[in-house]
Amino acid sequence: MTLPAEFSNLTLIKLPPYSPELNPVEQIWSWIRQHGLSNRVFSGYDEIVDEVSKAWNQFISIPDRVKKMCSREWIKLI
């Protein structure tokens, strides 16, 4: 990929497919799997969506947990 001239001093670096240290959502998915979806069998798509929604709502119910898991030194969360 060629960058426009005004960005000639930048280099694009592709992230690996799994990079939890760079992509906080990887840790969120891990938490959701461990606390809401592990060791389960679902009867169909609708039940999967319902259970993932419940797990998500449980995750976001404690703002400090969200901040702690999603914070990085280079990301400033309010």
N, C-alpha and C positions, 0 to 999 in steps of 0.2 A: 504494500500500500504506500503510495506516495503522498506525502504531506504537502499542503499548500506552502508557498514560499515564506509566509509570515510565521510558520511553525517549523522552519528548517532546523532549529536547534533542539527539537524534541525527538525522542525515540519511543516508538510504541513497544511495549512489552506485554506479551500475551500471558494471562494467568493460566496456571494449570487447571484442569477440570475440577480438582478438589483442592481447595486452598483455604482451610478454615481460618488461618492466621490473617488472610487478606480479605476474606469474604465472611462477615459475621453471620449471614443467613445459614451457613453450613452448621454453625453451632446451635442455631435455633431449631433447625430440622432435627438435629441429634437429640435435643432436649424433648421435642415433641414426640419423636419415636420412642424414647425411653420412658416418658411419663404418661403417654396417652395411647400409644399404638402398638407397643410391644406385646408379643405372645397373644395375638388376636387373630381371629378369623372373621371376615366380614361377609355378609350375605349378598352384598352387591354394591354398586357404585354409590347409591344414595346413602347407605350406611357409612361408607368410607368418608364421603363428604361431611356427613354429620359428625363423625368422630374426630376428624381432622379439625373441624370448626370448634368443637368442644375443647380439644387440646390447645388450639391457638388461643381461644378465649381464656383458658386457664393460664397460659404462658403470659399473656399481656395483662392479666389481672394484678400483677405486682410490678409497677413501673421500675422499681430499683433492680429487679431481676433483668428486665429488658435492657436497662442502661448498662448493667454490669456485663452482660453477655455480648452486647453489641459495641461496647466502647473499645477503642484502640487509641494508642498514643497519638496517632495521626488523624483520628476522627474526633471532633469535639461535639458531644451530645449535650443538649440543654436539659 
